[in-house]
Amino acid sequence: MNTEPLSVAGVAGPIVVTTKALFGHPGVTVGGVPAPRTGIHYALPTVDGGVVQATVRVAFADPHPTVEVNGVRHRTGPSLPIFLRILVVLPILLFTVGGILGALVGALGVAANLTVARTRMAPAVKALVMLGVGIGTVIVWLAIALALNVALS
């Protein structure tokens, strides 16, 4: 999912970060051109023709990464309230009762909740949708577990 364009003084265009649902390195573009990755940093072109190093930090249960340029952190989206951060990761608790199958279904629920967290809905609506995703993951896990139990007996 792409973030909103972020303007940083000295960088030759708006910065857009493309995040993955759960795993993988984010992609960075400046003015629509992909920024090369050098280790953990990205080389962003500057207005004077040079390059500045930037680091993209993705916090757990935060749908919006932070771009650090010259020691200054720039958020790519609004901060998420703590109760929504808790709701984002709630489906992963299925691993406690569901083992590997619960963890897999729970991880899909977390990915869905991160997608919901990136939307422009009101926080109360996000909370209701995330609760629905949590309930949905439990129902999906139960359905798969029952189907496997019937198939194996």
C-alpha positions as CSV (number, residue, x, y, z in Angstrom):
1,M,0.0,0.0,0.0
2,N,1.3,3.4,-0.9
3,T,1.6,6.3,1.5
4,E,0.5,9.9,0.7
5,P,3.3,11.9,-1.0
6,L,5.6,13.5,1.6
7,S,7.5,16.7,0.8
8,V,10.9,17.0,2.5
9,A,13.1,20.1,2.1
10,G,16.0,19.5,-0.1
11,V,14.7,16.3,-1.7
12,A,14.0,16.5,-5.4
13,G,10.3,15.5,-5.3
14,P,7.6,14.0,-3.1
15,I,8.5,10.8,-1.3
16,V,6.1,7.9,-1.5
17,V,6.7,4.7,0.6
18,T,5.2,1.4,-0.6
19,T,4.6,-0.9,2.4
20,K,4.1,-4.6,2.4
21,A,1.2,-6.2,4.3
22,L,3.4,-8.1,6.9
23,F,6.9,-8.8,5.7
24,G,9.5,-7.4,3.2
25,H,11.3,-4.2,2.8
26,P,9.3,-1.1,1.9
27,G,9.8,0.5,-1.5
28,V,10.6,4.2,-1.8
29,T,10.0,6.5,-4.8
30,V,11.0,10.2,-5.2
31,G,8.9,12.0,-7.8
32,G,7.8,8.6,-9.1
33,V,11.3,7.3,-9.6
34,P,12.4,4.4,-7.4
35,A,15.1,5.3,-4.9
36,P,18.0,2.8,-4.8
37,R,18.4,0.9,-1.6
38,T,21.9,0.7,0.0
39,G,21.8,-1.7,2.9
40,I,19.2,-0.3,5.3
41,H,19.2,3.2,3.7
42,Y,17.7,4.6,0.6
43,A,19.6,7.1,-1.6
44,L,17.2,10.0,-2.3
45,P,18.1,12.5,-5.0
46,T,18.3,16.1,-3.8
47,V,17.4,19.4,-5.6
48,D,21.1,20.3,-6.1
49,G,21.8,17.0,-7.9
50,G,23.3,15.2,-4.9
51,V,22.1,12.3,-2.8
52,V,20.9,12.2,0.8
53,Q,20.5,9.0,2.8
54,A,17.1,8.1,4.3
55,T,16.0,5.4,6.6
56,V,12.4,4.0,6.6
57,R,11.3,2.7,9.9
58,V,8.2,0.5,10.2
59,A,7.0,0.1,13.8
60,F,5.0,-3.0,14.8
61,A,1.2,-2.4,14.6
62,D,1.7,1.0,13.0
63,P,0.3,1.3,9.5
64,H,2.3,4.4,8.6
65,P,6.1,4.2,8.4
66,T,8.5,7.0,9.3
67,V,11.1,8.3,6.9
68,E,14.2,9.7,8.5
69,V,16.2,12.2,6.4
70,N,19.2,14.0,7.9
71,G,18.3,12.9,11.4
72,V,14.7,14.3,11.2
73,R,11.8,11.9,11.3
74,H,8.8,12.5,9.0
75,R,5.6,10.5,9.5
76,T,3.9,9.3,6.4
77,G,0.5,9.3,8.0
78,P,-1.4,10.1,11.2
79,S,-0.5,8.4,14.4
80,L,-2.7,5.5,15.4
81,P,-4.4,5.6,18.9
82,I,-3.2,2.9,21.2
83,F,-6.6,1.2,21.4
84,L,-6.5,0.8,17.6
85,R,-2.9,-0.6,17.7
86,I,-4.1,-3.2,20.2
87,L,-7.0,-4.1,17.9
88,V,-4.7,-4.4,14.9
89,V,-2.7,-7.2,16.5
90,L,-5.6,-8.9,18.3
91,P,-6.2,-11.6,15.7
92,I,-2.7,-13.0,16.2
93,L,-3.7,-14.3,19.6
94,L,-5.4,-17.2,17.8
95,F,-2.0,-18.9,17.9
96,T,-2.5,-19.5,21.6
97,V,-5.5,-21.8,21.0
98,G,-5.1,-22.6,17.3
99,G,-1.5,-23.5,16.9
100,I,0.1,-23.1,13.5
101,L,-3.3,-22.9,11.8
102,G,-4.5,-20.2,14.3
103,A,-1.2,-18.3,13.7
104,L,-1.7,-18.3,9.9
105,V,-5.3,-17.2,10.1
106,G,-4.4,-14.6,12.7
107,A,-1.6,-13.2,10.6
108,L,-4.1,-12.8,7.8
109,G,-6.4,-11.0,10.2
110,V,-3.5,-8.7,11.3
111,A,-2.8,-7.9,7.6
112,A,-6.5,-7.1,7.1
113,N,-6.5,-4.8,10.2
114,L,-3.4,-3.0,9.0
115,T,-5.2,-2.3,5.8
116,V,-8.2,-1.0,7.7
117,A,-5.9,1.2,9.9
118,R,-4.6,2.9,6.7
119,T,-8.0,4.0,5.6
120,R,-9.5,7.5,6.2
121,M,-12.4,6.2,8.4
122,A,-13.2,7.6,11.7
123,P,-11.4,5.9,14.6
124,A,-14.7,4.5,16.0
125,V,-15.6,3.0,12.6
126,K,-12.1,1.5,12.3
127,A,-12.5,-0.1,15.7
128,L,-15.8,-1.7,14.8
129,V,-14.4,-3.0,11.5
130,M,-11.3,-4.3,13.3
131,L,-13.5,-6.1,15.8
132,G,-15.4,-7.6,12.9
133,V,-12.2,-8.8,11.3
134,G,-11.2,-10.3,14.7
135,I,-14.5,-12.2,14.9
136,G,-14.2,-13.2,11.3
137,T,-10.8,-14.7,11.8
138,V,-12.1,-16.8,14.7
139,I,-15.0,-18.0,12.5
140,V,-12.6,-18.8,9.6
141,W,-10.2,-20.7,12.0
142,L,-13.1,-22.7,13.5
143,A,-14.5,-23.6,10.0
144,I,-11.0,-24.7,8.8
145,A,-10.3,-26.6,12.0
146,L,-13.7,-28.4,11.8
147,A,-13.3,-29.2,8.2
148,L,-9.8,-30.7,8.9
149,N,-11.1,-32.6,11.8
150,V,-14.0,-34.2,9.7
151,A,-11.6,-34.9,6.8
152,L,-9.1,-36.6,9.0
153,S,-11.5,-38.8,11.0
